[in-house]
Amino acid sequence: MDTSETLRTVPTDLFLGGEWVAAENNATFPVHDPATGEILTEVADASPADAARALDAAVAAGAEWAATAPRERGEVLRAAFEALTARADDFALLMTLEMGKALPESRAEVRYGAEFFRWFSEEAVRIAGRYTHSPAGSGRIVVTKQPVGPCLAITPWNFPLAMGTRKIGPALAAGCTMLVKPASATPLTMLLLARVLEDAGLPKGVLSVLPTSRAGAVTGPLLDDPRLRKLTFTGSTSVGRALAEKAGRAMLRTSMELGGNAPFLVFDDADLDAAVDGALAAKLRNGGEACTAANRFHVANSVREEFVAKLTEKMAAYRLGPGTDPATTLGPLIDAGQKDTVTTLVGDAVANGAQLRLGGKAPDGPGWFYPATVLDDVPSSARILTEEVFGPVAAVAGFDTEDEAIAAANATEYGLAAYMYTRSLDRALRVSEAIESGMVGVNRGVISDVAAPFGGIKASGIGREGGSEGIEEYFETKYIAFE
């Protein structure tokens, strides 16, 4: 794969109202390769004035796009799905370069991300309402769904393609216009995606992409503008809370997919080999930099030693290196700050008495690498059991009873994803209902599916993405009363 050629094909200007333009005053900012720390390229750095122009374009295009036949909106998304699939290698390499994940992980994200365009191209023609008689016999009730209007999407760095398609797909299918502010660490993938949508026939003004190094300065005025009608955000809980507070003052519709601290429960009747394989998928997908990543492994004490031994053996086989190296199975972390966070949490756990079974020391040299790490017998006082590590670290703690396992799983402010392994159907249903989480995986370590609603409860957010529920986030419900 030709790195230089791939970078040459990526636009670096703003995609503003359907045109590729420089940022105000020709401002730019650098995008780094996390495997080396070196600059890959410079991209346009959007200003508040650029964002205002993008919202102007979204408002101007809104009525016509909303009135476009659902089939036509769906065909644009279908064409984008086909083009994205055809350029899978380009997108995979680009994500690896700017985010660091190993190429097989990037290819998997392209397949997953593209499916949101295919799924919502089909949902566009299934927008339903209802017609009923009033129970009192006093008239008729007509309920319709209408696009909410111009939307702002703020996407994270860890899944730079899929987190975009999961928001853009339903918005366009519903008839909304959208502004996207990608993460400053990984803007290139979203810019290339804008080019694909442009080539697929998306009308001018329906989508704008605004990379910026000044997120608050750019998004703040947009959230205060009464023409903006919805905010959808994926990122940390702390930032999400601040955005939700600001959006609340403007009474914006909001969708928030925030942090996680997923428990992974292994009961004494589990198939341990299957549980270890599931643990690897739940922990090391995306190098552990995923909100659904299993952070806390609560394992029945009667099988804990065997589970930890098997998990350690398999995690030890992961090869650390640049994501572009075909032999690499674990790429770098996103930046120096994240590397410091992981180092600090592991150090705190060990200082509090956890047993270091594997890894635990970042290598010297360029890039922001951290090895696969296993901590056993982690005490409840360790920060890693309450804070999201966002790295390739498995923290294991034991339990003796089912009630203890449930209590440990729920001992967090988060409630995004949870996992369990058991051979008992009764236990699976009982524990699934008791766990405070928006999603539960039973005997499987990967739960994301474009056809299923993705989202959490408690401090993990509000709203759902994907599934038939995902498009509902972009509608207003209107009731029309007839005599």
C-alpha positions in Angstrom: 0.0 0.0 0.0 1.4 3.4 -1.0 1.3 5.7 1.9 2.3 8.8 0.0 -0.2 8.2 -2.8 -3.0 7.7 -0.2 -2.2 10.9 1.5 -2.2 12.8 -1.9 -5.8 11.7 -2.6 -7.1 13.1 0.7 -8.5 16.6 0.6 -7.2 18.9 3.3 -9.5 21.9 2.9 -12.8 22.5 4.6 -15.8 20.9 3.0 -18.1 23.9 3.4 -21.6 24.0 1.9 -20.5 21.5 -0.8 -17.3 23.3 -1.8 -13.7 22.6 -0.9 -12.3 25.9 0.6 -9.4 27.1 2.7 -10.1 28.1 6.3 -10.4 31.8 7.2 -6.9 33.4 6.9 -5.6 30.1 5.4 -5.2 28.7 8.9 -4.0 25.1 9.2 -3.1 22.6 11.9 -0.9 19.4 11.8 -2.1 15.8 11.9 0.4 13.4 13.5 1.3 9.7 13.0 1.0 8.2 16.5 3.5 5.4 15.6 6.2 8.0 15.0 5.0 11.3 16.3 5.8 12.8 12.9 3.5 15.1 11.0 1.5 13.4 8.2 0.1 16.6 6.7 -1.6 19.9 7.5 -5.4 20.4 7.3 -7.6 23.5 7.2 -8.3 24.9 10.7 -12.0 26.1 10.7 -12.9 29.3 12.5 -16.2 30.4 14.0 -16.9 32.4 10.9 -16.3 29.3 8.8 -18.8 27.4 11.0 -21.4 30.1 10.6 -21.1 29.9 6.8 -21.6 26.2 7.0 -24.7 26.6 9.1 -26.0 29.2 6.6 -25.5 26.6 3.8 -27.2 23.9 5.9 -30.2 26.1 6.5 -30.5 27.1 2.9 -30.4 23.5 1.7 -32.7 22.2 4.4 -36.1 22.5 2.9 -35.2 21.1 -0.4 -33.3 18.1 1.1 -36.2 17.4 3.5 -38.6 17.4 0.5 -36.4 15.1 -1.5 -38.1 11.7 -2.0 -36.9 9.2 0.6 -35.9 6.8 -2.2 -33.6 9.5 -3.7 -32.0 10.1 -0.3 -31.5 6.4 0.1 -29.9 6.1 -3.3 -27.3 8.7 -2.4 -26.4 6.7 0.8 -26.4 3.5 -1.2 -24.0 5.0 -3.8 -21.8 6.2 -1.0 -21.8 2.7 0.5 -20.6 1.2 -2.8 -17.9 3.8 -3.2 -16.7 3.5 0.3 -16.5 -0.3 -0.1 -14.6 0.0 -3.4 -12.0 2.3 -1.7 -11.8 0.2 1.5 -8.0 -0.2 1.2 -7.5 3.6 1.0 -9.7 4.3 4.0 -8.1 1.5 6.0 -4.6 2.8 5.4 -5.6 6.4 6.1 -7.1 5.4 9.5 -4.0 3.4 10.4 -1.8 6.4 9.6 -3.7 9.0 11.6 -5.1 6.9 14.4 -2.5 4.1 14.7 -4.7 0.9 14.8 -3.4 -2.2 13.0 -4.5 -2.5 9.4 -6.8 -5.6 10.1 -8.6 -3.4 12.6 -8.9 -0.6 10.1 -10.3 -2.9 7.5 -12.8 -4.2 9.9 -13.9 -0.6 10.7 -14.4 0.2 7.0 -16.7 -2.8 6.7 -18.6 -1.9 9.8 -18.7 1.9 9.0 -19.9 1.4 5.4 -22.8 -0.8 6.6 -24.4 2.2 8.3 -24.8 3.9 4.9 -26.3 0.7 3.5 -28.6 0.2 6.5 -29.9 3.8 6.6 -30.3 3.8 2.8 -32.9 1.1 3.5 -34.4 2.8 6.5 -35.0 6.0 4.5 -38.0 4.4 2.8 -39.5 3.0 6.0 -40.3 6.3 7.8 -43.7 5.6 9.3 -46.5 7.5 11.0 -50.0 6.5 12.1 -53.6 7.2 11.5 -56.3 6.3 14.1 -59.7 7.3 15.3 -59.9 9.2 18.6 -61.1 6.8 21.3 -63.8 9.3 22.2 -65.0 9.4 18.6 -64.4 13.1 18.4 -62.1 13.0 15.4 -59.1 11.4 13.8 -55.4 11.4 14.9 -52.7 11.6 12.3 -49.1 11.3 13.5 -46.2 12.1 11.1 -42.4 12.3 11.4 -40.5 15.3 10.1 -36.7 15.9 10.0 -35.5 17.8 13.1 -33.5 20.2 10.9 -29.8 21.2 10.8 -27.7 19.0 13.0 -24.2 19.3 14.5 -22.2 16.0 14.8 -19.0 15.9 16.9 -17.1 12.7 16.3 -14.2 11.1 18.2 -10.7 10.0 17.2 -10.9 6.3 18.0 -13.3 5.3 15.2 -12.9 8.1 12.7 -15.0 6.5 10.0 -17.7 4.5 11.8 -18.6 7.2 14.3 -19.2 9.5 11.3 -21.3 7.1 9.2 -23.3 6.2 12.2 -24.4 9.8 12.5 -24.4 11.0 8.9 -26.4 8.0 7.7 -29.5 8.4 9.7 -29.4 12.2 9.5 -29.4 12.2 5.7 -31.9 9.4 5.5 -34.3 11.4 7.7 -33.9 14.5 5.5 -31.7 16.5 7.9 -28.7 18.6 6.9 -25.5 18.2 9.0 -22.3 19.8 10.0 -19.5 17.5 11.2 -16.7 18.5 13.5 -14.2 15.6 13.4 -11.6 15.0 16.2 -8.5 17.1 15.5 -6.3 14.0 15.9 -8.1 12.2 13.1 -9.7 14.6 10.6 -8.4 13.0 7.4 -10.8 10.0 7.3 -13.9 12.3 7.6 -12.6 14.6 4.8 -12.2 11.7 2.5 -15.6 10.5 3.4 -17.0 13.9 2.5 -15.4 13.5 -0.9 -17.1 10.1 -1.3 -20.5 11.6 -0.5 -19.9 14.5 -2.8 -19.1 12.0 -5.6 -22.2 10.0 -4.7 -24.4 13.0 -5.6 -25.1 14.6 -2.3 -26.5 18.1 -3.0 -24.5 21.2 -2.0 -25.1 22.4 1.5 -26.5 19.2 2.9 -23.2 18.3 4.6 -20.2 20.3 5.8 -17.0 19.0 7.4 -15.1 21.4 9.7 -11.8 20.1 11.1 -10.5 22.5 13.7 -8.0 22.8 16.5 -10.3 25.2 18.4 -13.3 23.0 19.1 -15.0 25.1 21.8 -14.6 28.4 19.9 -16.1 26.8 16.7 -19.0 24.8 18.2 -19.9 27.2 21.0 -21.5 29.8 18.6 -23.3 27.0 16.7 -24.9 25.7 19.8 -26.1 29.3 20.6 -27.6 29.7 17.1 -31.4 29.1 17.1 -31.3 27.7 13.6 -29.4 24.6 14.8 -31.8 22.0 16.0 -29.8 19.0 17.1 -26.5 18.0 18.6 -25.1 14.5 18.4 -21.8 13.8 20.2 -19.6 10.8 20.8 -16.7 11.3 23.3 -15.9 11.6 27.0 -18.5 12.0 29.7 -16.9 15.2 31.0 -17.1 16.9 27.6 -20.6 15.5 27.0 -21.9 16.9 30.2 -20.6 20.4 29.3 -22.1 20.2 25.8 -25.4 18.9 27.1 -25.6 21.8 29.6 -25.1 24.2 26.8 -27.5 22.4 24.4 -30.1 22.4 27.2 -30.1 26.2 27.4 -31.0 26.2 23.7 -33.4 23.3 24.0 -31.6 21.3 21.3 -32.4 17.7 20.7 -29.4 15.8 21.8 -27.8 12.3 21.4 -24.8 11.6 23.7 -22.7 8.4 23.4 -20.2 8.9 26.2 -17.7 7.0 28.3 -17.8 3.5 29.4 -16.3 1.2 32.1 -17.5 -2.2 30.8 -17.5 -5.2 33.2 -16.7 -8.6 31.9 -18.2 -11.3 34.1 -16.9 -14.9 34.0 -19.0 -17.3 36.0 -17.8 -20.7 37.3 -19.8 -22.6 34.7 -18.4 -20.7 31.7 -16.5 -22.3 28.8 -13.2 -20.7 29.8 -11.6 -21.1 26.4 -14.5 -19.2 24.8 -14.4 -16.7 27.6 -10.8 -15.9 27.0 -11.4 -15.5 23.3 -14.3 -13.2 24.1 -12.1 -11.3 26.5 -9.5 -10.7 23.9 -12.1 -9.3 21.5 -13.8 -7.2 24.1 -10.5 -5.9 25.5 -8.1 -5.5 22.6 -10.4 -4.4 19.8 -9.0 -1.1 18.6 -6.1 -1.6 21.1 -8.5 -1.1 24.0 -9.3 2.4 22.8 -13.0 1.8 22.6 -15.9 3.0 24.8 -17.3 -0.6 24.7 -13.9 -2.1 25.7 -14.0 -4.5 28.7 -12.2 -2.7 31.5 -13.0 -4.7 34.6 -12.8 -8.5 34.5 -14.8 -10.0 37.4 -14.0 -13.7 37.5 -15.4 -16.4 39.8 -12.6 -17.2 42.2 -12.9 -20.9 41.6 -11.8 -20.4 37.9 -9.9 -17.2 38.2 -6.3 -18.6 38.2 -7.0 -20.7 35.1 -8.7 -17.8 33.3 -5.9 -15.4 34.1 -3.2 -17.9 32.9 -5.0 -18.5 29.6 -5.6 -14.8 29.1 -2.0 -13.9 29.9 -0.7 -16.5 27.5 -2.8 -15.2 24.6 -2.2 -11.5 25.3 1.5 -12.2 25.4 1.3 -13.2 21.7 0.2 -9.8 20.6 2.9 -8.0 18.7 3.4 -4.3 19.3 4.4 -2.1 16.4 3.3 0.4 13.7 -0.2 -0.3 12.4 1.2 -0.4 8.8 3.4 -3.4 9.6 1.6 -6.6 8.5 3.0 -8.3 11.5 1.6 -5.8 14.0 -1.5 -6.9 16.0 -1.4 -4.0 18.5 -0.7 -0.5 17.4 0.2 2.7 19.3 -2.1 4.7 21.5 -3.4 7.9 20.1 -1.0 10.4 21.8 1.4 11.0 24.6 -1.4 12.1 27.0 -3.2 8.8 26.6 0.0 6.8 27.1 0.6 8.8 30.3 -3.0 8.0 31.5 -2.5 4.2 30.9 0.9 4.3 32.6 -0.6 6.1 35.6 -3.5 3.8 36.1 -1.4 0.6 35.9 1.1 2.1 38.3 -1.7 3.0 40.8 -3.1 -0.5 40.6 0.3 -2.2 41.3 1.0 0.3 44.1 -2.4 -0.7 45.7 -1.5 -4.4 45.6 -2.5 -5.7 42.1 -0.3 -8.5 40.7 1.4 -7.6 37.4 1.1 -10.7 35.2 2.1 -9.3 31.9 3.4 -6.0 30.4 3.1 -2.9 32.5 6.0 -0.9 31.0 5.9 1.3 27.9 8.8 0.7 25.5 11.4 3.4 24.8 11.7 5.0 21.4 9.4 7.1 19.1 5.7 6.7 19.0 3.1 6.3 21.7 3.1 2.6 22.4 1.9 0.5 25.4 2.1 -3.3 25.6 -0.7 -5.7 26.3 -0.9 -5.8 30.1 -2.7 -8.1 32.6 -3.3 -7.2 36.2 -4.6 -9.8 38.6 -6.2 -9.6 42.1 -6.9 -5.9 41.6 -8.2 -4.3 44.8 -11.3 -2.2 44.9 -9.2 0.8 45.9 -7.4 0.8 42.5 -8.4 3.7 40.2 -8.4 1.4 37.2 -11.7 -0.2 38.4 -13.5 3.1 38.4 -11.8 5.0 35.6 -11.8 4.2 31.9 -8.3 3.1 31.0 -8.7 3.3 27.2 -5.7 1.0 26.5 -4.7 -2.6 26.3 -4.9 -3.4 30.0 -7.0 -6.2 31.5 -7.7 -5.7 35.2 -8.9 -8.9 36.9 -10.7 -9.1 40.3 -12.4 -12.1 41.8 -15.9 -12.8 43.2 -17.6 -15.7 45.0 -21.3 -15.3 44.4 -23.6 -14.1 41.6 -24.9 -11.2 43.8 -21.2 -10.1 44.3 -20.6 -10.2 40.6 -23.7 -8.0 39.8 -22.8 -5.5 42.6 -19.3 -5.2 41.2 -20.5 -4.8 37.6 -22.9 -2.0 38.7 -20.3 -0.2 41.0 -19.7 2.5 38.4 -21.3 5.7 37.2 -21.2 4.3 33.6 -23.6 2.0 31.9 -22.7 1.5 28.3 -21.7 -2.1 27.7 -21.3 -5.2 29.8 -20.3 -8.8 29.0 -20.8 -12.2 30.7 -19.9 -15.8 30.1 -22.1 -18.6 31.5 -23.6 -21.8 30.2 -26.8 -21.2 32.2 -29.7 -19.6 30.2 -31.5 -18.7 33.5 -28.4 -16.9 34.8 -27.8 -15.2 31.5 -31.3 -13.7 31.5 -31.3 -12.9 35.3 -27.9 -11.2 35.2 -28.6 -9.3 32.0 -31.7 -7.8 33.5 -29.9 -6.9 36.7 -26.9 -5.2 35.1 -27.2 -1.5 34.7 -26.1 -1.2 31.1 -27.6 -0.2 27.8 -26.0 -3.2 26.0 -25.1 -6.7 27.3 -23.1 -9.3 25.4 -23.8 -12.9 26.5 -21.1 -15.4 25.5 -19.7 -12.9 22.9 -17.0 -10.3 23.1 -18.2 -8.0 20.3 -21.7 -6.6 20.4 -21.8 -3.7 17.9 -24.2 -4.3 15.1 -25.6 -1.8 12.6 -29.0 -3.3 13.0 -29.1 -3.0 16.8 -29.5 0.1 19.0 -26.2 1.3 20.3 -26.1 3.5 23.5 -25.9 3.6 27.2 -27.5 4.7 30.4 -26.3 6.7 33.5 -23.2 8.6 32.7 -22.7 6.8 29.4 -25.2 9.0 27.6 -28.7 9.4 26.2 -30.2 8.3 22.9 -29.4 5.4 20.6 -27.5 5.0 17.3 -28.0 2.3 14.7 -30.9 -0.1 14.3 -34.4 1.1 13.5 -34.1 3.3 16.6 -31.2 5.3 15.2 -33.2 7.3 12.6 -35.8 8.3 15.2 -33.2 10.5 16.8 -33.4 12.8 13.8 -37.2 13.2 13.7 -39.7 15.5 15.4 -43.2 13.9 15.9 -46.1 16.0 14.7 -49.7 15.3 15.7 -52.4 16.6 13.3 -56.0 16.6 14.6 -58.8 16.1 12.0 -62.5 16.5 12.7 
